[in-house]
Amino acid sequence: MVTSANYRRWTRDVEVSDLAAAGLPAASIVRSAKIATIEAADADRIGSLAANDRLLVRDQVAGLLAPVLGC
């Protein structure tokens, strides 16, 4: 989930480093602890995360799932 950076930080939040590339108008974070699924047809791409941000999010999500998956 992507949300405003103005909210209180959670463990495993990742700051969006390149707002313009991500298509975001204000400081934002990826809240790795909240994953939402939607139909692809209901989503519009407005941008993309920088490669390093994607790696950080991947690592944070993996850390959250590891205990559940027994990794």
N, C-alpha and C positions, 0 to 999 in steps of 0.2 A: 504494500500500500504506500502511495506517495502522499505526503501531507505537509502542511506548513511547518517550517523550522521554528515558528513562534511557540508551538506547543512544547510542553515539558518533554524532555528527552527520555527515551526508554533505552534500556540495555539493548544493544545490537542495532540501533538506528544507524543509518549511513547517510551522511550529508551528500547532497547532489552537488558535485563540484563544478559542472558546466551547465548553468541554467539555460542558456541560449540553445545549446545543442539538445537539451532535454525538452525544449519547448515550454519551459515553465516561466511564469512572470515574476515569481518571488522566491526567496530562499526556501528550499524544500529539503525534506529528508525522505528516505525510503525506510519505512517501518517494517523491518524484516520479520518481526513477530506477528504481523497481520498479513495473511495471504488471502486474496480474494480471487475467485474465478468467475469469469463472464464469458459469454459466447463471443467468439472472434468477430462475428458480424455486428456486434453491438459496440465494438471498440474502434476508435479512430487513432491512428498513430500521429502524435504531435511532435515527436522527437525521440531521442534515444539517450541512454546513460553513457557517459564516458566509459571506456574499457575498464579502467581501474575501479570505477564505481560498481560496475557489473561484477567484477571479481570479489569486491568487498561484500556485496549483497549475497553472492553465491556462498561465500564462506560463512556469513552470518546465518543464512538459512540452513546450511549443512550442519552448523553447530547446534541449531535448535532441533533438527530432525534426528541427529545422531543417537541420542538416548532412546528415542521412540523406535528407531529402526535397528537398534542394537549394534551400531557401528563403533 
